[in-house]
Each structure stands twice: as structure tokens, then as C-alpha cells.
Amino acid sequence: MIKLKGLSKFFEEHPDIKVVIFAGKGGLGKTTCSAALAYHAAVNEGRNVLCFSTDPQASLSDIFERDLFGKGVVEVAPNLNVVEIDADKRIAEYQEEIRNKIKEMYGMDELPPEIDEYISSTSAEPAMYESATYDAMAELVAEGSYDLYIFDMPPFGHGVRMVAMAEILTAWVEKLAEAREEARKYEAVAATLRGSKVSEDEILKELMLIRDKMKAFTDLLVDSRKTAFFMVLVPESMAILDTERALEMFNDLGITLSGVVLNRVYPRELLEDPSIPDFLKNKIKGQDEYLEEIKDKFGDYLVAVLPTYEREPKGLEMLKRVAHDLMFSKLTI
């Protein structure tokens, strides 16, 4: 039997944590855990918290029972701020920004059709959604307005792929900056021969700013003293297999997994209630095999177990309950 300490003990032992990321496949409870931790840190501890989601299904809106999607940062309770990014809108804004910069640089009133078509087509690129998500996360953290940032990650690669992509993006921007720096040297020589003044390279300046922002955020994500990654799983075979694969991804990227939160566990005490139906008894007993497997494979990582609640964890009152169970886990497996 494993007796769990809950997330409160983890944060006592890691007081410098600035970013918390809940990862895992969709439908396992990442959003619930993100919202519950945000509630506890903001309401019970008085910390200024930002809870961030990129889920196009607007899950945080559902849990907080507020229309949050694409509305920017919204305070849903004292110190508890929530933002549900509309990645498609962000991509469209970014494309428009590129159009305006090109027109400004080259003194154009209108872009050539082929250039405009190319810019529009970038929204279909597979990595564009993730890039927009990553950029929004990096921007919020760079502002430094909050004590704690909690990210409910979309299920692409458990959010772990986000870190790998961040490193690729950083390297790509650095290569662009190097190429632009070389071009600038030739421009400087030509300007000297013409006797004209070399203007500040706005393109290079912006590339360097992007690079610095990305590098700072990537460094923060892989720093286990400041960033905590938690996997969320449920007692089912596919979830267990998926978590195993995620652990391999963590190891390959050199990321420290902070812990595993086991969600939707039926308390065995229910078996003592003669009024519960047989199908529920069978479901409770059927979890035993998976719980044993979870203990065997992830026992060292388990930090909290959340029960199956009698109703959906929506609204601040239910989040208060989930937050208590997450922070001070009483269940044992």
C-alpha cells in the first residue's frame, strides 16, 4: 500500500517553483488538476496565479462556468486569473503583423498576391498551432506579472513535445539571426563605399528579441528547480501505456518528471455499501488490476490520488474539494 503526501508536500520541498505543467492525453483530468491547483494557490495561499489553457474545446470555461475563450486574462476569483487562448486568432494576428511589416519595410501599399498567398497558407502548417501556443506561453511568463503560472497543456505529445519544438524554434531563429548579421556586414561595407549612414537593422533586432524570449522560456521549462511537470492518468490500460511512453519522452529530452496524479479512482469503501448496484461493484473491483500495475510502474512518481466524484468538478465549490484532495491526498492504493 502506498500512502501519498499530496502536492502540498512537493511544493514545500520545492519552494522556487514558478511554472507548473499538467501533461497527458485528453480527457484524463489535466484541466481539472490545473484549475484546482490554481484555486488552491490563489484562494488558500493568496498567491497571484495565472492558469493558462490552449484547449480549443474551452475546458477552463466549462470548469469555471465562465465564457473565457479568446477573452484574454480574466480574474475569476481574487488572485485567480485565467486565460484561454484562441490559437487560430493569434495566428491570424501574427500573419497580419507580418504583412504590415513587409509593407512598411519595402514601402508597399499592397503585398504581391503570391506573397500574401504564402503568408495565408502558413496557418495550415502542422506546427503553427503549437508555435502560437508556445509564443503565447513565453510572452506571458516574460511579462513576469504573476507568482505562479499553471499550464493546462494540449495533448500533442503530452506537452513534452512542446519543449523539443521550443529548442528547434530557438535554433532556427539563431540561424536566421546569423544569416542576417552576415548580410548586415555586406550592407555596412556598401554603405561605407557610398558614404551613407547604415540604418539600424530592425529585422535583426526583432530576431534577437524573439531568440532571447524563446531561450529564456525554454531554459525555464527544463529547470526542475523552477518548473514542475505532472502527468495525469486514470486506472485504464491505454492511459498506463501512454504514461509509460511519456516517461520515455521525458528521459530523452532530459526533463525531470515531478510526479504523477492518479485521477478517477473509486474508493473501495463503496463495496461495503449494500445499496450500490452490481455494475458499480464490478467496476470498482476491475480497477484493482490497473492500480497494482500503476503502483508497480509509477509508484515512485505518485503524488496524489483523486476520487471519482459524484458530480462533475465544475464551479468554485467543487474546485475547492478537488484542490483539497490534490494538495492533501488522503486516498491510498
C-alpha positions in Angstrom: 0.0 0.0 0.0 1.3 3.5 -1.0 0.4 6.4 1.2 0.6 9.6 -0.7 1.7 13.1 0.5 -0.2 15.2 -1.9 1.1 18.2 -3.9 1.4 20.3 -0.7 4.5 18.3 0.3 6.0 18.6 -3.1 5.7 22.4 -3.0 7.1 22.5 0.5 10.2 20.7 -0.8 10.4 22.9 -4.0 9.6 26.4 -2.9 11.1 28.0 -6.0 8.6 26.5 -8.5 7.4 29.2 -10.8 5.7 27.1 -13.6 3.5 24.0 -13.3 2.6 22.0 -16.3 0.0 19.2 -16.3 0.5 16.9 -19.2 -1.1 13.7 -20.6 -3.7 12.7 -23.2 -7.0 14.4 -23.5 -9.9 13.5 -21.2 -7.9 12.4 -18.2 -8.3 15.4 -16.0 -5.4 17.8 -16.8 -7.7 20.8 -16.9 -9.4 19.8 -13.6 -6.0 19.5 -11.9 -4.8 22.8 -13.4 -7.9 24.6 -12.2 -7.8 23.0 -8.8 -4.1 23.9 -8.2 -4.7 27.4 -9.4 -7.7 27.7 -7.0 -5.6 26.5 -4.0 -2.6 28.7 -4.7 -4.7 31.8 -5.3 -7.6 31.5 -2.8 -5.9 29.5 0.0 -2.4 30.8 -0.2 -3.0 34.3 -1.6 -0.6 33.9 -4.5 -1.2 35.8 -7.7 -1.8 33.0 -10.2 -2.3 32.6 -13.9 -4.0 29.5 -15.2 -3.5 29.1 -18.9 -5.2 26.8 -21.4 -4.9 26.3 -25.2 -7.7 23.7 -25.4 -9.9 24.7 -28.4 -12.8 23.0 -26.5 -12.7 25.7 -23.9 -12.4 23.4 -21.0 -11.5 26.0 -18.4 -14.6 27.9 -19.4 -16.5 24.8 -18.7 -14.9 24.2 -15.3 -15.1 27.8 -14.1 -18.5 28.2 -15.7 -17.4 31.4 -17.4 -17.0 32.4 -21.0 -13.2 32.7 -21.1 -12.2 31.5 -24.6 -10.3 34.2 -26.5 -11.2 36.9 -23.9 -7.6 37.5 -22.7 -6.8 37.3 -19.0 -9.9 37.1 -16.8 -10.0 37.2 -13.0 -12.5 34.6 -11.8 -11.7 34.9 -8.1 -9.3 37.0 -6.0 -5.8 36.4 -7.3 -7.0 33.7 -9.6 -6.6 34.7 -13.2 -7.4 32.6 -16.2 -6.6 32.9 -19.9 -7.9 30.5 -22.6 -6.0 31.4 -25.7 -7.6 31.3 -29.2 -4.6 30.0 -31.1 -6.4 30.5 -34.5 -7.0 34.2 -33.7 -3.3 34.5 -32.6 -2.1 33.0 -35.8 -4.3 35.4 -37.8 -3.0 38.4 -35.9 0.6 37.2 -36.4 0.1 36.9 -40.1 -1.4 40.4 -40.3 1.6 41.7 -38.4 4.0 40.1 -40.9 2.0 41.6 -43.8 2.2 45.1 -42.3 5.9 44.8 -41.5 6.7 43.7 -45.1 4.7 46.6 -46.5 6.4 49.1 -44.1 9.9 47.8 -44.8 9.5 48.0 -48.6 7.2 50.9 -48.9 4.3 48.9 -50.4 0.7 49.8 -50.3 -0.3 46.2 -51.1 1.5 42.9 -51.0 2.1 41.0 -54.2 -0.6 38.2 -54.4 2.0 35.4 -54.3 3.5 36.7 -51.0 0.1 37.3 -49.5 -1.0 33.8 -50.5 2.2 32.3 -49.0 1.6 34.1 -45.7 -2.0 32.9 -45.6 -1.0 29.3 -46.3 1.2 29.2 -43.2 -1.8 28.8 -41.0 -2.1 25.2 -42.4 1.4 24.3 -41.3 1.2 21.5 -38.7 3.5 23.3 -36.2 1.8 26.7 -36.5 -0.8 26.0 -33.8 2.0 24.8 -31.4 4.2 27.7 -32.3 1.4 30.1 -31.5 0.7 28.3 -28.2 4.4 28.3 -27.2 4.8 32.0 -28.1 1.7 32.9 -26.0 3.1 31.0 -23.0 6.6 32.5 -23.4 5.1 36.0 -23.7 3.0 35.7 -20.5 5.9 34.4 -18.5 8.3 37.0 -19.9 6.0 39.7 -18.6 6.5 38.4 -15.0 3.2 39.6 -13.7 2.3 36.5 -11.7 3.7 34.5 -8.8 2.8 31.1 -10.3 1.9 30.0 -13.9 -0.1 26.9 -14.4 -0.4 25.5 -17.9 -3.1 23.0 -18.9 -1.3 21.6 -21.9 -3.0 20.4 -25.1 -2.5 16.6 -25.7 0.1 16.9 -28.5 3.0 14.8 -27.3 1.8 15.3 -23.7 3.2 18.8 -23.8 6.6 17.3 -23.7 6.9 17.8 -27.5 6.5 21.5 -26.8 9.9 21.6 -25.2 11.5 19.8 -28.1 9.9 22.2 -30.5 11.0 25.2 -28.5 14.6 24.1 -28.8 14.1 23.7 -32.6 12.5 27.1 -32.9 15.3 28.7 -30.9 17.9 27.2 -33.1 16.0 28.3 -36.2 15.8 31.9 -35.0 19.5 31.9 -34.1 20.4 30.7 -37.7 18.2 33.4 -39.2 19.9 36.0 -36.9 23.4 34.7 -38.0 22.4 35.0 -41.7 21.0 38.4 -41.2 24.2 39.5 -39.3 26.3 38.4 -42.3 24.1 40.3 -44.7 24.3 43.3 -42.5 28.1 43.3 -42.7 27.9 43.5 -46.5 25.3 46.2 -46.3 27.7 48.2 -43.9 30.6 47.9 -46.4 28.4 49.0 -49.3 27.1 52.0 -47.2 30.7 53.0 -46.4 31.6 53.0 -50.0 28.6 55.1 -50.8 29.3 57.4 -47.9 25.9 56.9 -46.5 24.8 56.0 -42.9 23.9 52.5 -42.0 20.4 52.4 -40.5 19.6 50.2 -37.6 18.6 46.7 -38.7 15.1 46.2 -37.4 14.8 42.7 -38.7 17.9 41.6 -36.9 16.8 43.4 -33.8 13.4 41.6 -33.8 15.0 38.2 -34.4 17.3 38.7 -31.4 14.4 39.7 -29.2 12.5 36.6 -30.3 15.5 34.4 -29.7 16.1 35.8 -26.2 12.5 35.3 -25.2 12.4 31.7 -26.5 15.7 30.8 -24.9 14.7 32.2 -21.5 11.4 30.3 -21.6 13.0 27.0 -22.8 15.7 27.3 -20.1 12.9 27.8 -17.5 10.9 24.8 -18.7 13.9 22.4 -18.3 14.9 23.8 -15.0 13.4 21.3 -12.4 14.0 23.9 -9.6 11.5 26.3 -11.2 9.3 24.2 -13.4 7.2 21.1 -12.4 5.8 18.6 -14.9 3.0 16.4 -13.6 1.4 13.6 -15.7 -2.2 12.8 -15.1 -3.6 9.3 -15.7 -6.6 7.1 -14.9 -6.7 3.4 -14.0 -7.1 2.1 -17.5 -4.8 0.1 -19.7 -4.3 2.7 -22.5 -3.7 5.5 -20.0 -1.0 3.4 -18.4 0.7 2.6 -21.7 0.5 6.2 -22.7 2.2 7.4 -19.5 5.0 4.9 -20.0 5.7 6.4 -23.4 5.6 9.9 -22.0 8.2 8.9 -19.4 10.5 7.8 -22.2 10.0 11.2 -23.9 10.8 13.0 -20.7 14.0 11.0 -20.3 15.0 11.6 -24.0 14.6 15.3 -23.5 16.4 15.4 -20.2 13.3 16.6 -18.4 12.6 15.7 -14.8 9.1 14.3 -14.2 7.9 15.9 -10.9 5.1 13.4 -10.3 2.0 11.5 -11.4 -1.6 12.3 -10.4 -3.9 9.4 -10.5 -7.5 10.5 -11.2 -10.9 8.9 -11.1 -10.3 6.2 -8.6 -13.4 4.6 -7.0 -13.0 4.4 -3.2 -13.1 0.7 -2.1 -15.3 1.7 0.9 -18.2 1.8 -1.6 -18.0 -2.0 -1.8 -19.3 -2.1 1.9 -22.5 -0.2 0.8 -25.1 -2.9 0.1 -27.2 -0.4 -1.8 -24.8 0.2 -4.7 -25.6 -1.7 -8.0 -23.6 -4.7 -9.1 -22.2 -3.0 -12.2 -20.6 -0.4 -10.0 -19.2 -3.1 -7.7 -17.7 -4.8 -10.7 -16.2 -1.5 -11.9 -14.5 -0.9 -8.5 -13.1 -4.4 -8.4 -12.0 -4.1 -12.0 -9.7 -1.2 -11.1 -7.6 -3.4 -8.8 -5.5 -4.9 -11.6 -4.7 -1.5 -13.0 -4.0 0.0 -9.6 -1.4 -2.7 -9.0 0.2 -2.1 -12.3 0.3 1.7 -11.6 1.9 1.1 -8.3 4.5 -1.2 -9.9 5.3 1.1 -12.7 4.8 4.6 -11.3 4.9 4.1 -7.5 7.9 6.4 -7.1 6.2 9.2 -9.0 2.7 9.1 -7.5 1.9 12.3 -5.5 -1.9 12.3 -5.3 -4.9 10.2 -6.0 -8.2 11.9 -6.8 -11.5 10.0 -6.4 -14.4 9.7 -8.8 -16.7 12.5 -7.7 -20.5 12.2 -7.5 -20.8 15.0 -10.0 -18.6 16.9 -12.5 -15.9 19.1 -10.9 -17.4 22.4 -12.1 -17.6 25.7 -10.3 -15.6 27.1 -7.4 -17.3 25.0 -4.7 -16.3 21.7 -6.5 -12.9 23.0 -7.3 -12.4 23.7 -3.6 -13.0 20.0 -2.9 -10.7 18.9 -5.7 -8.0 21.3 -4.6 -8.0 19.8 -1.1 -7.8 16.3 -2.4 -5.0 17.2 -4.8 -2.9 19.1 -2.2 -3.6 16.8 0.8 -4.3 13.4 -0.8 -6.0 11.0 1.7 -6.6 8.1 -0.6 -4.2 5.1 -0.5 -3.8 2.5 -3.2 
